[in-house]
């Protein structure tokens, strides 16, 4: 399965099979207090007993997801609820992972900006590898730079 990390894509896109597996798992794991609702913002949304005000509210209702990348070595990316859900102006929690097959991506999977929040990405161009670690990106030390 081909996966691209793309911080320029607002959402994450899975091909049809992984997307359906995710939706099935999410629906089976949800609290009974949540109800699936229609929201013009995104295709799959839920409402709680009272409107969600922020992504911090959804942490009580949704679990973290884990992406398992296997290419010779096992690599996992833990995705907390705030990195795959969006709270809309209507107070609903909507899935920020979309079915890429519906927009012509076929088997391509894109891990977009929503999922990469607070992930420090490390590129090893010499070995052709990429890595990541959860990090509070708003608190990473700033390094000085100068123009040449």
VMD Tcl script that builds the backbone (N, CA, C; Angstrom):
set m [mol new atoms 444]
animate dup $m
set s [atomselect $m all]
$s set {name element resname resid chain x y z} {
  {N N UNK 1 A 0.851 -1.172 0.000}
  {CA C UNK 1 A 0.000 0.000 0.000}
  {C C UNK 1 A 0.897 1.236 0.000}
  {N N UNK 2 A 0.630 2.143 -0.894}
  {CA C UNK 2 A 1.435 3.358 -1.012}
  {C C UNK 2 A 0.912 4.433 -0.064}
  {N N UNK 3 A 1.833 5.035 0.710}
  {CA C UNK 3 A 1.482 6.083 1.662}
  {C C UNK 3 A 2.399 7.277 1.435}
  {N N UNK 4 A 1.794 8.456 1.407}
  {CA C UNK 4 A 2.542 9.698 1.269}
  {C C UNK 4 A 2.246 10.555 2.493}
  {N N UNK 5 A 3.301 11.078 3.129}
  {CA C UNK 5 A 3.123 12.056 4.198}
  {C C UNK 5 A 3.125 13.423 3.530}
  {N N UNK 6 A 2.020 14.165 3.662}
  {CA C UNK 6 A 1.875 15.428 2.944}
  {C C UNK 6 A 1.280 16.491 3.856}
  {N N UNK 7 A 2.134 17.307 4.440}
  {CA C UNK 7 A 1.650 18.356 5.337}
  {C C UNK 7 A 0.897 19.448 4.577}
  {N N UNK 8 A 0.929 19.427 3.259}
  {CA C UNK 8 A 0.180 20.378 2.445}
  {C C UNK 8 A -1.265 19.977 2.220}
  {N N UNK 9 A -1.617 18.737 2.563}
  {CA C UNK 9 A -3.011 18.276 2.474}
  {C C UNK 9 A -3.665 18.495 3.829}
  {N N UNK 10 A -4.778 19.178 3.857}
  {CA C UNK 10 A -5.446 19.455 5.130}
  {C C UNK 10 A -5.923 18.184 5.813}
  {N N UNK 11 A -6.475 17.270 5.034}
  {CA C UNK 11 A -7.046 16.046 5.588}
  {C C UNK 11 A -6.156 14.850 5.289}
  {N N UNK 12 A -6.486 13.732 5.920}
  {CA C UNK 12 A -5.843 12.454 5.624}
  {C C UNK 12 A -6.802 11.675 4.737}
  {N N UNK 13 A -6.267 10.981 3.749}
  {CA C UNK 13 A -7.080 10.217 2.802}
  {C C UNK 13 A -6.612 8.775 2.784}
  {N N UNK 14 A -7.550 7.850 2.991}
  {CA C UNK 14 A -7.266 6.419 2.884}
  {C C UNK 14 A -7.972 5.872 1.658}
  {N N UNK 15 A -7.382 4.862 1.041}
  {CA C UNK 15 A -8.060 4.173 -0.059}
  {C C UNK 15 A -9.260 3.420 0.517}
  {N N UNK 16 A -10.120 2.914 -0.347}
  {CA C UNK 16 A -11.426 2.375 0.062}
  {C C UNK 16 A -11.353 1.327 1.171}
  {N N UNK 17 A -10.506 0.324 1.027}
  {CA C UNK 17 A -10.484 -0.764 2.015}
  {C C UNK 17 A -10.030 -0.297 3.404}
  {N N UNK 18 A -8.901 0.408 3.542}
  {CA C UNK 18 A -8.528 0.879 4.880}
  {C C UNK 18 A -9.523 1.888 5.446}
  {N N UNK 19 A -10.119 2.698 4.581}
  {CA C UNK 19 A -11.105 3.667 5.050}
  {C C UNK 19 A -12.314 2.951 5.648}
  {N N UNK 20 A -12.847 1.961 4.928}
  {CA C UNK 20 A -14.003 1.219 5.440}
  {C C UNK 20 A -13.667 0.480 6.733}
  {N N UNK 21 A -12.467 -0.087 6.818}
  {CA C UNK 21 A -12.042 -0.776 8.043}
  {C C UNK 21 A -11.984 0.209 9.210}
  {N N UNK 22 A -11.475 1.409 8.956}
  {CA C UNK 22 A -11.410 2.437 9.995}
  {C C UNK 22 A -12.799 2.839 10.460}
  {N N UNK 23 A -13.687 3.117 9.519}
  {CA C UNK 23 A -15.048 3.544 9.861}
  {C C UNK 23 A -15.765 2.454 10.655}
  {N N UNK 24 A -15.633 1.207 10.229}
  {CA C UNK 24 A -16.263 0.089 10.946}
  {C C UNK 24 A -15.723 -0.010 12.365}
  {N N UNK 25 A -14.409 0.091 12.517}
  {CA C UNK 25 A -13.799 0.011 13.850}
  {C C UNK 25 A -14.238 1.182 14.727}
  {N N UNK 26 A -14.263 2.384 14.162}
  {CA C UNK 26 A -14.686 3.553 14.936}
  {C C UNK 26 A -16.126 3.413 15.407}
  {N N UNK 27 A -17.003 3.045 14.497}
  {CA C UNK 27 A -18.419 2.920 14.853}
  {C C UNK 27 A -18.640 1.844 15.907}
  {N N UNK 28 A -17.870 0.765 15.838}
  {CA C UNK 28 A -18.015 -0.315 16.808}
  {C C UNK 28 A -17.466 0.030 18.172}
  {N N UNK 29 A -16.598 1.027 18.228}
  {CA C UNK 29 A -15.907 1.373 19.462}
  {C C UNK 29 A -16.471 2.612 20.145}
  {N N UNK 30 A -17.429 3.273 19.510}
  {CA C UNK 30 A -17.928 4.536 20.037}
  {C C UNK 30 A -18.815 4.354 21.253}
  {N N UNK 31 A -18.802 5.362 22.071}
  {CA C UNK 31 A -19.678 5.419 23.229}
  {C C UNK 31 A -21.132 5.451 22.752}
  {N N UNK 32 A -21.992 4.873 23.532}
  {CA C UNK 32 A -23.424 4.860 23.185}
  {C C UNK 32 A -24.045 6.250 23.299}
  {N N UNK 33 A -23.320 7.192 23.915}
  {CA C UNK 33 A -23.850 8.548 24.050}
  {C C UNK 33 A -23.691 9.363 22.769}
  {N N UNK 34 A -22.916 8.845 21.814}
  {CA C UNK 34 A -22.715 9.555 20.553}
  {C C UNK 34 A -23.697 9.077 19.501}
  {N N UNK 35 A -24.151 10.016 18.682}
  {CA C UNK 35 A -25.092 9.682 17.618}
  {C C UNK 35 A -24.533 10.205 16.297}
  {N N UNK 36 A -24.570 9.361 15.261}
  {CA C UNK 36 A -24.122 9.783 13.936}
  {C C UNK 36 A -25.117 10.801 13.390}
  {N N UNK 37 A -24.588 11.910 12.869}
  {CA C UNK 37 A -25.439 12.981 12.355}
  {C C UNK 37 A -24.917 13.474 11.012}
  {N N UNK 38 A -25.790 14.158 10.301}
  {CA C UNK 38 A -25.404 14.801 9.048}
  {C C UNK 38 A -24.869 16.190 9.387}
  {N N UNK 39 A -23.757 16.547 8.773}
  {CA C UNK 39 A -23.146 17.857 8.990}
  {C C UNK 39 A -22.569 18.279 7.639}
  {N N UNK 40 A -22.844 19.499 7.193}
  {CA C UNK 40 A -22.341 19.910 5.877}
  {C C UNK 40 A -20.814 20.024 5.809}
  {N N UNK 41 A -20.155 19.981 6.945}
  {CA C UNK 41 A -18.703 20.172 6.978}
  {C C UNK 41 A -17.930 18.990 6.417}
  {N N UNK 42 A -18.307 17.782 6.825}
  {CA C UNK 42 A -17.587 16.563 6.435}
  {C C UNK 42 A -18.567 15.397 6.347}
  {N N UNK 43 A -18.174 14.314 5.655}
  {CA C UNK 43 A -19.113 13.208 5.421}
  {C C UNK 43 A -19.533 12.408 6.655}
  {N N UNK 44 A -18.655 12.252 7.650}
  {CA C UNK 44 A -18.976 11.383 8.787}
  {C C UNK 44 A -18.799 12.150 10.090}
  {N N UNK 45 A -19.920 12.373 10.789}
  {CA C UNK 45 A -19.902 13.195 11.997}
  {C C UNK 45 A -20.766 12.581 13.090}
  {N N UNK 46 A -20.454 12.964 14.331}
  {CA C UNK 46 A -21.203 12.510 15.488}
  {C C UNK 46 A -21.496 13.700 16.391}
  {N N UNK 47 A -22.593 13.592 17.123}
  {CA C UNK 47 A -22.882 14.597 18.141}
  {C C UNK 47 A -22.931 13.898 19.489}
  {N N UNK 48 A -22.596 14.644 20.513}
  {CA C UNK 48 A -22.632 14.131 21.870}
  {C C UNK 48 A -23.905 14.568 22.566}
  {N N UNK 49 A -23.959 14.342 23.877}
  {CA C UNK 49 A -25.119 14.780 24.655}
  {C C UNK 49 A -25.277 16.290 24.574}
  {N N UNK 50 A -24.146 16.978 24.529}
  {CA C UNK 50 A -24.147 18.429 24.322}
  {C C UNK 50 A -23.099 18.741 23.261}
  {N N UNK 51 A -23.200 19.891 22.614}
  {CA C UNK 51 A -22.256 20.206 21.537}
  {C C UNK 51 A -20.800 20.198 22.016}
  {N N UNK 52 A -19.928 19.689 21.158}
  {CA C UNK 52 A -18.499 19.749 21.446}
  {C C UNK 52 A -18.034 21.183 21.210}
  {N N UNK 53 A -17.196 21.676 22.098}
  {CA C UNK 53 A -16.680 23.039 21.946}
  {C C UNK 53 A -15.278 23.052 21.361}
  {N N UNK 54 A -14.531 21.988 21.602}
  {CA C UNK 54 A -13.165 21.922 21.078}
  {C C UNK 54 A -12.764 20.459 20.917}
  {N N UNK 55 A -11.619 20.247 20.277}
  {CA C UNK 55 A -11.143 18.875 20.110}
  {C C UNK 55 A -10.786 18.253 21.455}
  {N N UNK 56 A -10.533 19.066 22.463}
  {CA C UNK 56 A -10.250 18.516 23.792}
  {C C UNK 56 A -11.478 17.800 24.352}
  {N N UNK 57 A -12.672 18.271 24.006}
  {CA C UNK 57 A -13.910 17.617 24.453}
  {C C UNK 57 A -14.054 16.209 23.879}
  {N N UNK 58 A -13.562 15.989 22.669}
  {CA C UNK 58 A -13.764 14.692 22.018}
  {C C UNK 58 A -12.840 13.611 22.569}
  {N N UNK 59 A -11.787 14.012 23.272}
  {CA C UNK 59 A -10.834 13.035 23.817}
  {C C UNK 59 A -11.505 12.073 24.795}
  {N N UNK 60 A -12.598 12.522 25.401}
  {CA C UNK 60 A -13.320 11.675 26.357}
  {C C UNK 60 A -14.159 10.616 25.656}
  {N N UNK 61 A -14.490 10.850 24.404}
  {CA C UNK 61 A -15.412 9.981 23.678}
  {C C UNK 61 A -14.741 9.075 22.642}
  {N N UNK 62 A -13.548 9.447 22.186}
  {CA C UNK 62 A -12.866 8.708 21.123}
  {C C UNK 62 A -11.499 8.240 21.599}
  {N N UNK 63 A -11.060 7.119 21.060}
  {CA C UNK 63 A -9.748 6.569 21.397}
  {C C UNK 63 A -8.720 6.967 20.344}
  {N N UNK 64 A -7.462 6.807 20.702}
  {CA C UNK 64 A -6.386 7.019 19.733}
  {C C UNK 64 A -6.414 5.916 18.685}
  {N N UNK 65 A -5.967 6.254 17.488}
  {CA C UNK 65 A -5.792 5.281 16.409}
  {C C UNK 65 A -4.301 4.987 16.278}
  {N N UNK 66 A -3.974 3.871 15.675}
  {CA C UNK 66 A -2.574 3.547 15.417}
  {C C UNK 66 A -2.438 3.113 13.962}
  {N N UNK 67 A -1.557 3.802 13.230}
  {CA C UNK 67 A -1.217 3.380 11.871}
  {C C UNK 67 A 0.012 2.495 11.971}
  {N N UNK 68 A -0.053 1.341 11.329}
  {CA C UNK 68 A 1.043 0.378 11.358}
  {C C UNK 68 A 1.683 0.339 9.976}
  {N N UNK 69 A 2.912 0.815 9.896}
  {CA C UNK 69 A 3.658 0.803 8.641}
  {C C UNK 69 A 4.640 -0.358 8.702}
  {N N UNK 70 A 4.592 -1.233 7.740}
  {CA C UNK 70 A 5.505 -2.380 7.734}
  {C C UNK 70 A 6.223 -2.434 6.391}
  {N N UNK 71 A 7.496 -2.138 6.416}
  {CA C UNK 71 A 8.317 -2.226 5.213}
  {C C UNK 71 A 9.696 -2.709 5.648}
  {N N UNK 72 A 9.754 -3.962 6.058}
  {CA C UNK 72 A 10.993 -4.502 6.586}
  {C C UNK 72 A 11.110 -4.274 8.076}
  {N N UNK 73 A 10.722 -3.083 8.536}
  {CA C UNK 73 A 10.738 -2.759 9.957}
  {C C UNK 73 A 9.344 -2.283 10.341}
  {N N UNK 74 A 8.971 -2.559 11.562}
  {CA C UNK 74 A 7.647 -2.149 12.023}
  {C C UNK 74 A 7.723 -0.716 12.553}
  {N N UNK 75 A 6.869 0.124 12.054}
  {CA C UNK 75 A 6.795 1.509 12.506}
  {C C UNK 75 A 5.336 1.833 12.799}
  {N N UNK 76 A 5.096 2.449 13.938}
  {CA C UNK 76 A 3.742 2.792 14.353}
  {C C UNK 76 A 3.615 4.303 14.480}
  {N N UNK 77 A 2.450 4.817 14.117}
  {CA C UNK 77 A 2.139 6.224 14.335}
  {C C UNK 77 A 0.850 6.275 15.141}
  {N N UNK 78 A 0.954 6.731 16.381}
  {CA C UNK 78 A -0.236 6.880 17.214}
  {C C UNK 78 A -0.899 8.206 16.869}
  {N N UNK 79 A -2.213 8.137 16.677}
  {CA C UNK 79 A -2.975 9.322 16.290}
  {C C UNK 79 A -4.043 9.578 17.355}
  {N N UNK 80 A -3.840 10.584 18.200}
  {CA C UNK 80 A -4.856 10.895 19.202}
  {C C UNK 80 A -6.096 11.497 18.534}
  {N N UNK 81 A -7.231 11.482 19.217}
  {CA C UNK 81 A -8.477 11.979 18.611}
  {C C UNK 81 A -8.369 13.383 18.020}
  {N N UNK 82 A -7.612 14.239 18.666}
  {CA C UNK 82 A -7.503 15.607 18.150}
  {C C UNK 82 A -6.726 15.677 16.835}
  {N N UNK 83 A -6.112 14.562 16.431}
  {CA C UNK 83 A -5.379 14.520 15.163}
  {C C UNK 83 A -6.133 13.773 14.066}
  {N N UNK 84 A -7.386 13.408 14.338}
  {CA C UNK 84 A -8.190 12.829 13.259}
  {C C UNK 84 A -9.638 13.309 13.293}
  {N N UNK 85 A -9.977 14.141 14.270}
  {CA C UNK 85 A -11.338 14.673 14.374}
  {C C UNK 85 A -11.325 16.194 14.281}
  {N N UNK 86 A -12.402 16.728 13.764}
  {CA C UNK 86 A -12.576 18.174 13.651}
  {C C UNK 86 A -13.905 18.519 14.304}
  {N N UNK 87 A -13.913 19.533 15.161}
  {CA C UNK 87 A -15.157 20.006 15.758}
  {C C UNK 87 A -15.690 21.123 14.867}
  {N N UNK 88 A -16.918 20.946 14.418}
  {CA C UNK 88 A -17.515 21.913 13.489}
  {C C UNK 88 A -18.220 23.035 14.241}
  {N N UNK 89 A -18.625 24.047 13.498}
  {CA C UNK 89 A -19.345 25.167 14.113}
  {C C UNK 89 A -20.695 24.730 14.676}
  {N N UNK 90 A -21.147 23.536 14.293}
  {CA C UNK 90 A -22.409 22.999 14.810}
  {C C UNK 90 A -22.196 22.189 16.089}
  {N N UNK 91 A -20.951 22.057 16.539}
  {CA C UNK 91 A -20.655 21.316 17.758}
  {C C UNK 91 A -20.559 19.819 17.558}
  {N N UNK 92 A -20.409 19.387 16.318}
  {CA C UNK 92 A -20.256 17.961 16.017}
  {C C UNK 92 A -18.780 17.616 15.871}
  {N N UNK 93 A -18.453 16.356 16.130}
  {CA C UNK 93 A -17.099 15.842 15.897}
  {C C UNK 93 A -17.132 15.087 14.575}
  {N N UNK 94 A -16.319 15.524 13.626}
  {CA C UNK 94 A -16.309 14.905 12.297}
  {C C UNK 94 A -14.959 14.266 12.016}
  {N N UNK 95 A -15.011 13.161 11.302}
  {CA C UNK 95 A -13.806 12.430 10.943}
  {C C UNK 95 A -13.023 13.212 9.891}
  {N N UNK 96 A -11.771 13.540 10.208}
  {CA C UNK 96 A -10.896 14.264 9.289}
  {C C UNK 96 A -10.070 13.337 8.418}
  {N N UNK 97 A -10.450 12.066 8.401}
  {CA C UNK 97 A -9.851 11.079 7.498}
  {C C UNK 97 A -10.930 10.745 6.480}
  {N N UNK 98 A -10.628 10.961 5.219}
  {CA C UNK 98 A -11.634 10.823 4.171}
  {C C UNK 98 A -11.318 9.657 3.247}
  {N N UNK 99 A -12.339 9.242 2.497}
  {CA C UNK 99 A -12.185 8.163 1.524}
  {C C UNK 99 A -11.564 8.738 0.249}
  {N N UNK 100 A -10.271 8.513 0.077}
  {CA C UNK 100 A -9.560 9.042 -1.080}
  {C C UNK 100 A -10.036 8.468 -2.400}
  {N N UNK 101 A -10.613 7.271 -2.370}
  {CA C UNK 101 A -11.127 6.654 -3.597}
  {C C UNK 101 A -12.251 7.485 -4.200}
  {N N UNK 102 A -12.965 8.224 -3.357}
  {CA C UNK 102 A -14.080 9.041 -3.836}
  {C C UNK 102 A -13.618 10.288 -4.580}
  {N N UNK 103 A -12.344 10.643 -4.430}
  {CA C UNK 103 A -11.840 11.824 -5.142}
  {C C UNK 103 A -10.755 11.453 -6.150}
  {N N UNK 104 A -10.687 10.164 -6.488}
  {CA C UNK 104 A -9.789 9.722 -7.547}
  {C C UNK 104 A -8.384 9.332 -7.127}
  {N N UNK 105 A -8.136 9.169 -5.831}
  {CA C UNK 105 A -6.791 8.787 -5.387}
  {C C UNK 105 A -6.514 7.294 -5.537}
  {N N UNK 106 A -7.542 6.523 -5.855}
  {CA C UNK 106 A -7.421 5.069 -6.043}
  {C C UNK 106 A -6.763 4.420 -4.828}
  {N N UNK 107 A -5.574 3.820 -4.994}
  {CA C UNK 107 A -4.922 3.112 -3.887}
  {C C UNK 107 A -3.920 3.966 -3.118}
  {N N UNK 108 A -3.822 5.234 -3.452}
  {CA C UNK 108 A -2.890 6.121 -2.760}
  {C C UNK 108 A -3.482 6.556 -1.424}
  {N N UNK 109 A -2.685 6.497 -0.382}
  {CA C UNK 109 A -3.080 6.943 0.950}
  {C C UNK 109 A -2.232 8.155 1.301}
  {N N UNK 110 A -2.878 9.217 1.764}
  {CA C UNK 110 A -2.170 10.445 2.116}
  {C C UNK 110 A -2.390 10.736 3.593}
  {N N UNK 111 A -1.304 10.813 4.331}
  {CA C UNK 111 A -1.362 11.236 5.726}
  {C C UNK 111 A -1.154 12.745 5.697}
  {N N UNK 112 A -2.234 13.477 5.954}
  {CA C UNK 112 A -2.221 14.924 5.811}
  {C C UNK 112 A -1.976 15.669 7.104}
  {N N UNK 113 A -2.109 16.973 7.000}
  {CA C UNK 113 A -1.792 17.900 8.079}
  {C C UNK 113 A -2.522 17.586 9.378}
  {N N UNK 114 A -3.803 17.246 9.305}
  {CA C UNK 114 A -4.556 16.981 10.527}
  {C C UNK 114 A -3.893 15.879 11.350}
  {N N UNK 115 A -3.409 14.850 10.698}
  {CA C UNK 115 A -2.816 13.705 11.380}
  {C C UNK 115 A -1.376 13.982 11.802}
  {N N UNK 116 A -0.704 14.878 11.105}
  {CA C UNK 116 A 0.708 15.140 11.390}
  {C C UNK 116 A 0.927 16.233 12.435}
  {N N UNK 117 A -0.165 16.778 12.990}
  {CA C UNK 117 A -0.014 17.778 14.038}
  {C C UNK 117 A 0.776 17.182 15.198}
  {N N UNK 118 A 1.705 17.945 15.712}
  {CA C UNK 118 A 2.554 17.521 16.837}
  {C C UNK 118 A 3.328 16.240 16.552}
  {N N UNK 119 A 3.678 16.026 15.301}
  {CA C UNK 119 A 4.594 14.948 14.906}
  {C C UNK 119 A 5.848 15.625 14.359}
  {N N UNK 120 A 6.968 15.402 15.008}
  {CA C UNK 120 A 8.218 15.910 14.463}
  {C C UNK 120 A 8.715 14.868 13.469}
  {N N UNK 121 A 8.851 15.276 12.218}
  {CA C UNK 121 A 9.238 14.355 11.146}
  {C C UNK 121 A 10.729 14.514 10.868}
  {N N UNK 122 A 11.398 13.376 10.734}
  {CA C UNK 122 A 12.832 13.348 10.474}
  {C C UNK 122 A 13.054 12.649 9.144}
  {N N UNK 123 A 13.810 13.288 8.260}
  {CA C UNK 123 A 14.090 12.735 6.940}
  {C C UNK 123 A 15.549 12.284 6.884}
  {N N UNK 124 A 15.766 11.054 6.474}
  {CA C UNK 124 A 17.120 10.533 6.255}
  {C C UNK 124 A 17.261 10.294 4.759}
  {N N UNK 125 A 17.712 11.314 4.065}
  {CA C UNK 125 A 17.817 11.233 2.605}
  {C C UNK 125 A 18.864 10.225 2.157}
  {N N UNK 126 A 19.927 10.056 2.926}
  {CA C UNK 126 A 20.985 9.115 2.544}
  {C C UNK 126 A 20.480 7.675 2.526}
  {N N UNK 127 A 19.653 7.327 3.492}
  {CA C UNK 127 A 19.128 5.956 3.580}
  {C C UNK 127 A 17.736 5.826 2.971}
  {N N UNK 128 A 17.172 6.936 2.549}
  {CA C UNK 128 A 15.828 6.896 1.977}
  {C C UNK 128 A 14.781 6.499 3.003}
  {N N UNK 129 A 14.932 7.021 4.225}
  {CA C UNK 129 A 14.007 6.672 5.303}
  {C C UNK 129 A 13.393 7.934 5.895}
  {N N UNK 130 A 12.290 7.709 6.562}
  {CA C UNK 130 A 11.595 8.788 7.243}
  {C C UNK 130 A 11.184 8.280 8.618}
  {N N UNK 131 A 11.162 9.162 9.575}
  {CA C UNK 131 A 10.741 8.787 10.919}
  {C C UNK 131 A 9.957 9.925 11.545}
  {N N UNK 132 A 9.336 9.656 12.665}
  {CA C UNK 132 A 8.560 10.679 13.355}
  {C C UNK 132 A 8.501 10.339 14.824}
  {N N UNK 133 A 8.241 11.362 15.593}
  {CA C UNK 133 A 8.051 11.208 17.030}
  {C C UNK 133 A 7.050 12.266 17.467}
  {N N UNK 134 A 6.173 11.891 18.395}
  {CA C UNK 134 A 5.219 12.864 18.921}
  {C C UNK 134 A 6.000 13.921 19.680}
  {N N UNK 135 A 5.690 15.157 19.417}
  {CA C UNK 135 A 6.363 16.269 20.079}
  {C C UNK 135 A 5.412 17.462 20.112}
  {N N UNK 136 A 5.408 18.190 21.208}
  {CA C UNK 136 A 4.573 19.402 21.254}
  {C C UNK 136 A 5.226 20.479 20.391}
  {N N UNK 137 A 4.848 20.502 19.138}
  {CA C UNK 137 A 5.531 21.354 18.156}
  {C C UNK 137 A 5.449 22.842 18.488}
  {N N UNK 138 A 4.461 23.242 19.279}
  {CA C UNK 138 A 4.385 24.653 19.657}
  {C C UNK 138 A 5.407 24.993 20.739}
  {N N UNK 139 A 6.108 23.973 21.273}
  {CA C UNK 139 A 7.102 24.204 22.320}
  {C C UNK 139 A 8.496 23.718 21.934}
  {N N UNK 140 A 8.712 23.417 20.668}
  {CA C UNK 140 A 10.041 23.006 20.217}
  {C C UNK 140 A 10.936 24.245 20.221}
  {N N UNK 141 A 12.172 24.118 20.725}
  {CA C UNK 141 A 13.054 25.294 20.780}
  {C C UNK 141 A 13.260 25.913 19.401}
  {N N UNK 142 A 13.287 27.216 19.378}
  {CA C UNK 142 A 13.524 27.948 18.131}
  {C C UNK 142 A 15.034 28.085 17.935}
  {N N UNK 143 A 15.485 27.874 16.725}
  {CA C UNK 143 A 16.894 28.027 16.397}
  {C C UNK 143 A 17.050 29.268 15.535}
  {N N UNK 144 A 18.114 29.988 15.777}
  {CA C UNK 144 A 18.377 31.194 15.000}
  {C C UNK 144 A 18.682 30.852 13.555}
  {N N UNK 145 A 18.359 31.745 12.676}
  {CA C UNK 145 A 18.690 31.552 11.267}
  {C C UNK 145 A 19.185 32.874 10.709}
  {N N UNK 146 A 19.946 32.777 9.688}
  {CA C UNK 146 A 20.424 33.996 9.047}
  {C C UNK 146 A 20.351 33.813 7.541}
  {N N UNK 147 A 20.187 34.886 6.863}
  {CA C UNK 147 A 20.152 34.859 5.405}
  {C C UNK 147 A 21.567 35.000 4.887}
  {N N UNK 148 A 21.913 34.236 3.888}
  {CA C UNK 148 A 23.255 34.327 3.302}
  {C C UNK 148 A 23.281 35.318 2.179}
}
mol reanalyze $m
mol bondsrecalc $m
mol representation Tube
mol addrep $m
